[in-house]
Amino acid sequence: MLNTLRAWSRHTSVRLATAFAVGASTALSFAPYSLWPIYPLALAFALWQSRALSARASGYYWLSFGFGSFALGISWVHVSMAKFGGLPLPVSLGLMALLAAYLSLYPALAGYLLQKLTPQRNGAPWRNLALFPALWTLGEWARGWVLTGFPWLWGGYSQTQGPLKSLASIVGVLGLSFLLAMLAGAMALCLSRRYRSLAILLPVLALAVFIGPRVSDIERSGERLKLVLVQGNIPQSMKWQPDALWPTLLKYMDLTRPQLDADIIIWPEAAVPAPEAMVADFLENANRVANLNDSAIITGIISQAEGNFYNSLIVLGNQDEKHQDSADYREGHANRFNKHHLLPIGEFVPFESLLRPIAPLFNLPMSSFGRGDYRQPNLKALGYKVAPSICFEIAFPEQVRDNLDPDTDLLLTVSNDAWFGESNGPLQHMEIAQMRAIELGRPLARATNNGVTALVDEHGNISARLPQFEAGVLTAEVPLVTGQTWFARWGQAPVLWLCGLLFGFSLLGLRRSPKARQRRALGAKPL
């Protein structure tokens, strides 16, 4: 059987088509399917099939693998371009494919370097269990920051519903990517009789899953916070229409009014779809209502300072403590958060003088925001400390971690995923938010315009949620916790240092190989 597969895989076109199909299968490992075993199995098969290729052929193989993974995994990207960006469907699909092709360069580079640094036909344990996980993880990390970053579909997110998820509180989502790549490397080696004993890694990982949660000092304090999340379900086509402004504001107040006995009421991103100065009377009234009921309202809004507009969150009502003396609302008060990590095209347009005239896509409403500071104080609501992130920001674990204080009570993310309709995008976004709760050991609230609006406990489990595409109110009492996870203390640095060292050792080993010494002796440049 293995000989037949080897002969079959020699044909380049068949091999690349197989790589595309295997890569595409990894999309099933993420929300909404969450078939997590597919991810390591797909990596293992691709690693085994590409083991004897040249460095160049391996690069093309993993490029095809990556293109299959991203072409299906982020297919939802074209929805906003076609439906709201004014682009014809073929053009939006073409741009989505272009993005998938760019993202595929990272696994392609990992595959190329894997063969370049270990040019051996059968592959050794070092190649599969050390170098491949290091290259794969470094590629995912680079994809998360180059050109502002797109850290979607990192392998570790496939474990949000998987058995390794608790380890994210120690090593983070990139650490899970490393472990999955190592597991895939072991599975690929097990196809060779010589290395089948490496199946011992499976019970070792199982032991790590058992021990992992026991090294955390996260525990519930006994205090509970009553939260209300309001989902307005405002159609995206109406959201920025001037005539829809006051109906939108009244809808949020009508949904909120019966829930004013809550501690904190949360409205989603840009729930107030207008500059702060334009709706000052409404905000003053909402502030007064929250003060009278000993509650606080956190809402998304457009704010303005020093000539720049910001995608912001502000707090109305009780801020420092419950039953505080009523304070008048004032525009520009310090208890606010301005989004830092802006979404390209949606919130800022690179080379805008050149691109904006080309198509409506580059002239979307509110696509010219200013950038808030990277590190900002937690929001204060009734004396509780809330670490916020807006939309895309929740996908950046180090940024969320750097804005977490040791005494932060709640993680908060707000979004408006109506841009992506009924696609998988909002569900993947929810999955990413769950991972932040696991990494940092804090409960998380996610308020959105039309879903997924949900509450997540400190272990990443959804404790309550609203149906998508319906207006509604989610009310729940959230248990608060104390303590810090290892990831909150150390972040991604240990995993990245490990990957860098493994990569460095491989470079050193290649330089010392007999072939490299021979090339230097003949006066050739070293590899």
LOKEPA-113589 format. One record per residue (C-alpha): residue in three letters; z, y, x. Coordinates in steps of 0.001 Angstrom, whole numbers, padded with zeros to 6 digits, always signed. Each point is the difference from the previous one (the first is absolute). Layout:
LOKEPA-113589
alaZYX...
END
This chain:
LOKEPA-113589
met+000000+000000+000000leu+000929+002430+002785asn-003227-000809+001879thr-002007+000822-003128leu+001797+003328-000356arg-000641+000816+003659ala-003720-000684-000343trp-000156+002009-003212ser+001792+002970+001543arg-002482+000256+002910his-002557+001739-002174thr+000634+003747+000324ser-001011+001055-003509val+002030-002787-001606arg+002940+000779+002255leu-000014+003717-000891ala-000403-000747-003716thr+002949-002370+000244ala+002033+002676+001784phe-000792+002473-002794ala+001060-002501-002687val+003199-000946+001815gly+000853+003669+000518ala-000716+000764-003648ser+002440-002727-001036thr+002870+001958+001584ala-000275+002577-002818leu+001627-002643-002214ser+003145+000175+002143phe+000803+003496-001247ala+000840+001440-003418pro-000722-000771-002737tyr-000676-003619+001073ser+002707-000385+002695leu-001271-003409+001184trp+001697+000540+003351pro-000841-003388+001665ile-003691+000955+000051tyr+000546+002656+002676pro+001306-002216+002846leu-002368-002801-000999ala-002987+002355+000173leu+001099+001346+003383ala+000529-003536+001296phe-003461-001138-001084ala-001650+003098+001491leu+001913-000441+003251trp-001025-003646+000225gln-003649+000666-000860ser-000327+002819+002557arg+001871-001740+002830ala-003090-000913+002086leu-002051+003163-000531ser-000842+002548+002638ala+001896+003292-000133arg-002967+001761-001573ala-000602-002725-002603ser+003720-000061-000799gly-000089+003755-000595tyr-002820-000411-002521tyr+001800-002929-001615trp+003190+001981-000590leu-002038+003026-001081ser-001475-002149-002779phe+003464-001376-000808gly+001421+003527-000255phe-002905+001269-002076gly+000537-002795-002528ser+003727+000754-000114phe-000375+003732-000559ala-003148-000045-002132leu+001908-001957-002650gly+003538+001163+000785ile-000691+003739-000324ser-002908-000179-002460trp+002047+002274-002274val-000709+002972+002315his-003408+000588-001592val+001505+000530-003494ser+001193+003551+000671met-003268+000926+001710ala-002169-001326-002837lys+002132+000989-002984phe+001513+003290+001137gly-001970+000958+003112gly-003360+000294-001736leu-001776-002485+002274pro-002508-002603-001235leu+001381-003543+000063pro-002266-001182+002863val+001138+002941+002131ser+003715-000563-000719leu-000363-003706+000781gly-001848+000890+003182leu+002767+002355+001132met+002603-002640-000814ala-001972-002511+002093leu-000167+002540+002826leu+003784+000335-000060ala+000352-003811-000019ala-002358-000206+002984tyr+002094+002541+001911leu+003238-001866-000751ser-001668-003236+001163leu-000284+001407+003514tyr+003698-000687+000586pro-000079-003787-000565ala-003346-000031+001873leu+001629+001594+003045ala+002888-002473-000204gly-002440-002933-000109tyr-002045+001373+002887leu+003049+000549+002227leu+001409-003409-000887gln-003050-001734+001464lys-000393+002479+002857leu+003562-000528+001177thr+000085-003779-000566pro-003570-001246+000586gln+000810-003676-000471arg-001654-002396-002363asn+002982-001766-001542gly+002580+002766+000132ala+003560-000331+001260pro+003311+000552-001808trp+000280+003397+001748arg-003306+001084-001530asn+000903-000995-003554leu+003745+000587-000097ala+000353+003162+002101leu-003232+001860+000682phe-001606-000373-003432pro+003111+001178-001921ala+000356+002922+002426leu-003623+001105-000324trp-000013-000443-003777thr+003189+002045-000406leu-001108+002753+002375gly-003279+000226-001932glu+001845+000431-003292trp+002292+002597+001548ala-002963+001975+001377arg-001721-000138-003381gly+003131+001600-001428trp-000299+003234+002003val-003520+000503+001398leu-001868+002692-002007thr+003221+000664-001998gly+000362-003743-000676phe-000764-002496-002741pro+002754-002659+000177trp-001142-001857-003123leu-000109-003825-000043trp+002174-000469+003069gly+000616-003735+000153gly+003748+000360-000462tyr-000463+001381-003511ser-001169-003445-001105gln+003647-001044+000383thr+001360+002443-002597gln+000246-003027-002291gly+000094-002547+002858pro+002782-001867+001837leu-000013+002254+003083lys+000620+003273-001855ser+003721+000227+000841leu-000896+000153+003706ala-001616+003392-000633ser+003519+001474+000030ile+000077-000978+003696val-003563+000245+001331gly-001809+002021-002686val-003365-000706-001556leu-001777+000032+003397gly+002484-002588+001231leu-000973-002176-002955ser-003655+000446+000999phe+000925-001260+003478leu+001828-003041-001398leu-002883-000861-002340ala-002497+000235+002873met+002250-002225+002119leu+000256-002500-002848ala-003785+000063-000348gly-000338-000597+003737ala+002296-003007-000208met-001941-001410-002950ala-003282+000397+001913leu+001472-001824+002991cys+001201-002818-002222leu-003661-000891-000632ser+000006-001237+003597arg+001936-003206+000652arg+001283+001449+003242tyr+001985+002733-001737arg+001052-001558-003292ser+003609+000071+001122leu-000148+003772-000567ala+000533-000723-003694ile+003660+000437+001008leu-000594+003739-000545leu+000063-000567-003739pro+003690-001050-000208val+000842+002694+002591leu-001470+002649-002312ala+001835-001565-002940leu+003260+000319+001950ala-000787+003646+000757val-000517+000648-003713phe+003424-001503-000684ile+001782+001926+002755gly-001852+003304-000375pro+001791+001498-003028arg+003374-000844+001515val-000357+002405+002927ser-000206+003027-002308asp+003096+001998-000919ile-001528+001276-003257glu+002414-000461-002898arg+000426+001511-003426ser+002595+002734-000257gly+000877-000580-003658glu-001339+003408-001025arg-002902+000147-002456leu-002516+002769-000547lys-001575+000471-003415leu-003682+000778+000490val-002772+000894-002425leu-003663-000206+001073val-002529+001718-002260gln-003608-001214-000134gly-002150+002585-001762asn-003327-001907+000080ile-002048+003208+000130pro-003733-000827+000281gln-001346+001015+003385ser-002919+001779-001638met+002489+002321-001771lys+002675+000389+002656trp-001338+003148+001658gln-001564+001590-003072pro+001636+003380-000804asp+000079-000772-003724ala+001959-003204+000685leu+002795+001649+002016trp+002472+000831-002755pro-000595-003209-001996thr+000739-001877+003228leu+003229+001906+000658leu+001172-000412-003595lys-000738-003723+000132tyr+002252-000453+003020met+002785+001997-001628asp-000320-001945-003252leu+000233-003315+001862thr+002965+001276+002020arg+002109+001597-002724pro+001535-003234-001407gln+000946-001094+003568leu+001942+003065+001138asp+003204-002035+000366ala-001484-001559+003168asp+001081+001054+003485ile-003486+000586+001380ile-003285+000283-001917ile-003189-000417+002040trp-003474+001217-000893pro-003002-001146+002050glu-002285+001690+002514ala-001399+003291-001331ala+001604-000603-003407val-000056+003802-000138pro-003707+000478+000812ala+000118+003694+000811pro+001318+002339+002706glu+003721+000573-000271ala-000304+003737-000681met-002290-000627-002976val+002602-002094-001872ala+003195+001805+001016asp+001187+000385-003620phe-000384-003727-000659leu+001864-000895+003198glu+002843+002394-000793asn+000386-001592-003430ala-000082-003548+001419asn+002553+001013+002635arg+002300+001396-002701val-000307-003157-002122ala+000824-002253+002970asn+002998+002165+000963leu+001402-000072-003527asn-000208-003812-000040asp+001444-000543+003507ser-003213-001621+001209ala-002802+000720+002441ile-003787-000136-000369ile-002214-000769+002990thr-003614+000872-000675gly-003310+000135+001803ile-001555+003473+000032ile-002406+002254+001888ser+001974+002506+002078gln-001121+002947+002095ala+001367+001554+003177glu-001506+002260+002645gly-003423-000184-001575asn-000131-003817-000113phe+000238-002312-002977tyr+002058-003199+000342asn+000281-003262-001874ser+003750+000144-000574leu+003117-001399-001630ile+002732+002341-001253val+003425-000570-001567leu+001049+001719-003230gly+003553+000062-001375asn+003085-001380+001759gln-000646-000336+003715asp+003147-000098+002159glu+002322-001676-002493lys+000408-000968-003609his+001543+002656-002283gln-000873+002724+002533asp-000175+003562-001174ser-003374+000635-001569ala-002458+001610+002398asp-003107+001868-000986tyr-003288-001483+001061arg-001810+001972+002700glu-003415-000590+001452gly+000015-001173+003624his+003586-001341+000067ala+000680-002217+003020asn+000729-003242-001862arg-003608-001198+000030phe-002402-002292+001826asn-003562+000847+001046lys-002374-002873+000608his-000799-000489+003680his-002500-002876+000201leu-002936+001278-001999leu-002763-002212-001355pro-003428+000762+001524ile-002514+001349-002552gly+002591-000098-002804glu+002417+002544+001521phe-001837+001438+002967val-003663-000050+000998pro-000901-000339+003688phe-002865+002360+000953glu+000312+001452-003504ser-002501+002833+000517leu-002611-002657+000694leu+001025-002685-002513arg+001135+001918-003087pro-003528+001119-001043ile-001376-003553+000254ala+001562-001684-003061pro+002760+000409-002611leu+001924-002699+001907phe+000845+002604+002668asn+001105+002587-002552leu+002617-001903-001990pro+002828+001982-001656met+002796+000851+002410ser-001824-001362+003077ser+001112+002736+002382phe+003764-000444+000422gly+002186+001196+002841arg+001937-002587+002004gly+003788-000174-000243asp+002257-000804+002958tyr+000115-003591+001250arg+003803-000081-000202gln+001605+001647-003033pro+003527-000072-001472asn+000723-002446-002798leu-000111+001419-003504lys+003413+000563-001568ala+000557-000865-003662leu+003538-000128-001426gly+001177-000367+003596tyr-002063-003144+000555lys-002434-000036+002924val-003563-001017-000820ala-002618-000723+002703pro-003373+000864-001568ser-003609-000820+000779ile-003052+001013-001989cys-002798-002472-000749phe-001749-001105+003228glu+003070+000777+002164ile+001853-003124-001113ala-002540-002066+001991phe+001302+001390+003316pro+003215-001869+000868glu+001003+002119+002990gln-000374+003247-001941val+002137-001312-002863arg+002551-001325+002508asp+000126+003316+001890asn+000866+001770-003262leu+002825-002407-000822asp+003580+001064+000747pro+002846-002509+000503asp+001517+001206-003288thr-003240+000148-002030asp+000653-001444-003468leu-003520-000535-001347leu-003604-000270+001128leu-002394+001827-002309thr-003772-000107-000135val-002123+001752-002592ser-003717-000418-000535asn-002969+000558-002253asp-002135-003145+000271ala-002104+000922-003021trp-002750+000710+002547phe-000481-003762+000387gly-000119-001128-003618glu+000700-003655-000727ser-000761-001169+003549asn+002328-001811+002397gly+000781+003217+001887pro+003121+001041-001968leu+001391-003552+000168gln-000473-000143+003760his+001648+003429+000198met+003012-001397-001858glu+000143-002953+002395ile+000121+002362+002965ala+002881+001942-001566gln+001958-003239-000472met-000296-000711+003723arg+001570+003382+000850ala+003053-000961-002083ile+000356-003276+001953glu-000438+001655+003399leu+002539+002754-000636gly+002451-001846-002254arg+000047+002616-002731pro-000861-000078-003714leu-003297+001710-000753ala-001285+001871-003038arg-003742+000377-000537ala-001138+002485-002654thr-003706+000238-000804asn-002282+001644-002530asn-001381-003243-001451gly+001542-002859+002001val+001383-001802+001763thr+003310+001724-000842ala+002868-002239+001121leu+003442-000376+001545val+000420-002200+003069asp+003274-001371+001396glu+000997-000007+003674his-001615-003439+000454gly-003411+001164-001216asn+000212-001633-003430ile-001253+001940-003021ser+002981+000279-002341ala-001736+001971-002768arg-003484+001368-000649leu-002170+001651-002635pro-003372-001319-001170gln-002999+001708+001561phe-002136+002469-001964glu+002685+000790-002581ala+002255+003018-000360gly+003606-001075+000274val+003486+000437+001413leu+001780-002451+002300thr+003804+000159-000073ala+002271-002066+002233glu+003229+000084+001965val-000718-000524+003685pro+002671-001539+002278leu+000449+002072+003160val+000525-001524+003442thr+001513+000786+003391gly-000936-001067+003523gln-003149-000025+002102thr-002663-002590+000664trp-001146-000793+003530phe-003383+001498-000837ala+001652+003255-001123arg+001686+000179+003426trp-002873-001030+002258gly-003215+000280-001998gln-003260-001462+001275ala+000730+000645+003679pro+001302-003507+000938val-003032-001740-001521leu-002438+002438+001614trp+001688-000322+003400leu-000210-003785-000260cys-003689+000152-000901gly-000696+002444+002816leu+001752-002230+002545leu-001901-003104-001139phe-003272+001923+000228gly+000947+001291+003448phe+000863-003490+001265ser-003392-001219-001193leu-001801+002799+001847leu+001965-000870+003121gly-000802-003691-000382leu-003711+000722-000367arg+000000+002119+003142arg+001624-002845+001933ser-002348-002694-001317pro-002193-001850+002563lys-003189+001455-001501ala+001331+003558+000298arg+001043-000573+003612gln-003460-001381+000764arg-001662+003059-001554arg+002169+002333+002084ala-000786-001968+003130leu-003726+000517-000679gly+000535+003708-000457ala-000388+000018-003800lys+002169+002128-002227pro+003009-001850-001492leu-000098-000758-003714
END
